[in-house]
Structures are given as C-alpha cells and as structure tokens.
C-alpha cells in the first residue's frame, strides 16, 4: 500500500496533499498531538483496509526455507 501525494503549485499553502489509499479522496495532513484516521479519509476506509488485510488480499512477501540456520531466531547453541 502506498500513499499518493500531490503538490498543487497554485494553492496558497502549497502543502503536500495525501490521498486515501482506498477511495483516493484528499486527506488532510495530520496535526501533531491530535488523533486522526491518517492515511485514511474516514473510519469506513480504515475498516475496508483492515478487512483486506484480514481477508489476505494484502500480503507481505516471505522466503520459505528448509534450512534451520536461515530461519529467524535460530540458535546454534540449542542444537548441542
């Protein structure tokens, strides 16, 4: 999932605008110290994204290995 950013050179503020990764609506930049839905525009889009993770529509790539030395957390001393 990538956030889309756009710059509007004609805008008075000329700040970066972010787009919601689900519906592509503009999302205001989060204000420090305030709770926000960032990077989503609404609670609905946040829950749609969560549902995609839970339904395995999004995946994190992993490399399968049969070699125990390559597995995370392998401790060669535990084999002795």
N, C-alpha and C positions, 0 to 999 in steps of 0.2 A: 504494500500500500504506500503510495507516495502522495504527498501534499502538493497541490498545484498552487503556484504563486504567480501573481501577475503584477506588473507595475503599470500604473496609469500616469503617464507623464503630464497629462493635463489636469490631474487632480491637484487641488490646493495643497493638500497634505503630502501628496506623493509618497505615501506609505505603501508597503507591500500589502497586498490583499491575498488572503488564502481562500481556497475553495474547498467546500465539504467533499471528502472522498466518496461519499455515497450519492449525493444529488447535485453536486457541483455549484451550489449556491454560495455566494460570498460569505465568508466567516470573519467576524471582527477579530482583530488581534487581541489575545488575552491580556488583561490588565493585571499587573503584579499585585498579589495579595487577595485577588478575588477568585472564587471558584467558577470555572467555566466548563463548557462542553467541548472546548477546543480539542481536536481539529474539526469537530462536527458542528453543524448549524443548529441541531435540535436533539432532544432526547430520543426522538424516533430514529434519526440517522445513527445515533450512537448504539441503539439496540439492534438495528439492522446489521451493523458491522459486527457486533458481538455474536449475533446469530450466525453470520457467515463463518466466523472462527469456530463456533461450536458445531456447525454442520460440516466442518473440514473443507469449506470452499477455499479458505486460505491455508497455505501450508508453509512450513519452514523447511527448507532443503536440509537433508541429513545424509551422511555417507554411512552405509551399512558395512560392517567389517566383522570377520570371523576371528581376527587376531586379537586375543585378550589384551595384549600390550598396547594396542591402539585405542582401546575403549577408555572413556573418561573415568577417572577415579581408580585406574589400575594401580595397584601397589605391589611391586615385585617381591617385597619382603613377606607379603602374606602367603606367597606360594611355598615358602620354606617351612 
